């Protein structure tokens, strides 16, 4: 008798870049790129000194996006030191960032600036671990597509209209408490180690060559993707609860194979015909997907063809027409989206979203592991960056603490100065004003060229000798010393120092 609850470990290996949308973007105000590495940071956590903070606030108050971009670029060391999340960056995209950040891309005829916003669509991530992951709901949605198509094929693939999906979903799988998928639960696919991601250009190409070229009309996008070739990098827990109205593990795997293998083969044939992907890459994937005990699946943003019913004459994908014309419904899209390392790349591109899953493997998948090891890895050492970031953060914290200690000391000194001034007599304040004047004088003076400081000191001493009481005269002698005057006045005359000593002595002898 089968147990009421069956649990299975499901491992996922990316075969191509996978982008799982999360509704967030990297912006040049929260990331910098250095040596083809993206460093994401929280601007409010940067350890800025008073001048830097003022510069940033001024740029923000002016709503000067270019100045803000340049500020973070100019202070990238502090941004890197405070980053918690980072990703590899395609070389062409990194170069475009270097050439465009903080600069005007063009000017309109009315003189208005067009700014390079340089936003990057972020893939789903774990906020505490600062790593990419694959939500279980996204995986279950891709599985549901396969199950729906299988049920639809069993009915001889009848034509599907634009509004039929909800009815078919209810008929084939059921909704809410009657759903056959209610007894199939996938936890999130969590990275098993330091899973890597990479930022690519997402490029649009026509399936059929046009009269001019094969580029699609859509603009190139920037997307962070889970890097391909990470062996069993993500793990999920599949839980099946016993019910007559549900799917078995065998049925689930069978549905994935029957749906995604034909989609894969059809797409790869097209991409090779258009010379958009490497033949060698496709052949390597064909060997992997034919391995025993694996199933192919497609996840994330990858176009519409793998998210809809398969078969001919099934109108289900909305194709936008030229401006002013209504959209059309077709059985497949007219363009494909591919990952590229530069915005102008047209060959050796990569499809989005393909992955292999393995359920409860008992041994290593040597063929898959070998293929993964042969794929290009990130150009950075994550542990080295973390160590460097930790050291930079500690150094900045030390400098910040020193600056704060200095500020507090100066604040305390000023408070003590003000308290002292309040306790002084009017004569004593005159003395302290002169002392401050000496201390803040920048250029040195000489007694043989008529030093103003020396003349003021002599006048102040003579006035004190003649008119001040004993306590004020003693205060003068304590504050206006030979060392104080020599710090800013060169005694070149023979008798200057001797005469000053005599004058100072009179303060306490008369």
Residue, then its C-alpha position, 0 to 999 in steps of 0.5 A: x500500500x502506498x503511503x498517503x504522502x510521497x516526497x521526492x527530491x527534485x534537482x534542476x540543472x540549467x541548460x541555457x540562461x533562465x530569467x524568472x521575472x520578479x518585478x524589480x530592476x537593477x538601476x544605475x542608482x543601485x548598481x555599478x559594473x566593474x571588471x564585468x561584474x555587477x555589484x548591487x548595493x543599497x544607496x542609503x547604506x553607503x558610508x559617505x562623508x559630509x561632503x559626499x552626502x551633500x553632493x549626492x543630496x544636491x543631485x537628488x534635489x535637482x532631479x539630475x539623473x546623470x549626476x546621480x549616475x556619475x556620483x555612484x560611478x565615481x564612488x564605486x569602491x564604496x558601492x562595491x564595499x557595501x554590495x550584498x548581491x553581484x552577478x557576472x556581466x556579458x562583455x558587450x553589456x559591460x562595455x556599453x555601461x562604461x560608455x553610456x553611464x552618466x552620459x546623454x545618449x542623444x538630444x531631441x530637436x527641442x534640445x531635451x536630453x535623452x538619458x541612458x537609463x541602463x535598467x536591467x530586469x532582475x531575476x527572482x532572488x532570495x533576499x537573505x541569501x542574496x542568491x537567485x532561485x526558481x519559485x515552485x509556483x513558476x515550475x508548477x505553471x510550466x508543468x500545468x502547461x504540459x498537462x493541459x496540452x496532453x489532455x488537449x491532444x487526447x481530444x484530437x487537438x480541437x481549435x482553441x479560441x482566445x477565451x477558451x483557456x479558462x474553460x479548458x483548465x477547468x475541464x482538464x485539471x479542475x479549479x481550486x478545491x477540485x484541481x488535480x494539481x492540488x495534490x502536487x506540491x513543489x517547494x521553491x527550487x533553492x540553490x544548493x551552493x553559491x548559484x551564479x547569475x549573468x546579465x545578458x542582452x535579450x534580443x529579438x529575431x524574426x523566425x523568417x528572414x525579411x526583405x532587409x534583415x532578420x532582426x525583430x522590431x522589439x528593442x534589446x532588453x537587459x536581463x539577469x539570468x541564472x547561468x547555464x551549466x550549473x550541475x544540480x544547482x537547484x533542489x526542490x521537494x515534490x510532495x504527492x498526497x494520495x488521491x484518486x483525482x490526481x497525477x502520479x509521478x510517472x504521469x508528471x514526468x511523462x507529460x513533461x517529456x511529451x510536451x517539451x521535447x517536441x517544442x525543443x526540437x522544433x525551436x532548435x531546428x528553426x534556430x539552426x536554419x537561421x544560423x542563430x545558435x551554435x550547431x555544436x551547442x544544440x548537439x550537446x543538448x540533444x545528447x543530454x535530453x536523451x539521457x535516462x532518468x531526466x526530463x526537459x522543462x522550460x521556465x521563465x521568460x522565453x517567448x510564447x511558443x512553449x506556454x501554449x497548446x501545440x499543434x496546427x490551426x490553433x489560434x492562441x498567440x496574439x501578434x501585434x500588427x503594424x501601428x493602426x492595425x488590429x492584433x492577430x491570433x496565430x498558432x505560433x509567434x513570428x519572432x524569437x527571443x535569444x540571449x546575447x553578449x552584445x546588442x549587435x550579436x546575431x550568431x552563437x546566441x542562446x535560447x532562454x529557459x531550458x533546464x533538466x530535472x532529475x527526481x531522486x537520483x541515486x548516482x551522479x549523472x556523469x554525462x551531465x556533470x561533464x557537460x556542466x564542467x565544460x561550460x564557461x564559468x564566471x570570471x570572478x571568484x565569489x569568495x575572493x570578492x566577499x573577502x575583499x568586500x569584507x575588508x573594504x567594509x571594515x576599512x570604511x567603517x574604521x575611517x567612518x569611526x575616525x571621522x565621527x570621533x574627530x567630529x565629536x572631538x571638534x564639537x566638544x572642543x568648540x563647546x568647551x571654547x564657548x563655555x570658556x568664552x562665557x566665563x571670561x572677562x571682556x579683556x580676556x575675550x580680547x586676548x582669546x580673539x587674538x590667540x585665535x587670529x594667530x592660530x588661523x593665520x596661514x602665511x608666516x610673517x617677519x618682524x623686520x617687515x612690519x609683522x601685524x601680529x607682533x604689533x597687535x601683541x605688543x599693543x595688547x600687552x602694553x594696554x594690559x600693563x597700564x590698565x588691566x587688573x592682576x588676574x587679566x594681566x596673568x591671563x595675558x601672560x599665560x595665553x600670549x607666549x613666545x612659542x605662540x608668536x614664533x609659530x607664525x612670526x620669524x624673529x629676525x631682529x636681534x632684540x625682538x625676543x628680548x624686548x618681548x620677554x621684558x614686556x611679558x614680565x611687566x605683566x606680573x611685576x607691576 
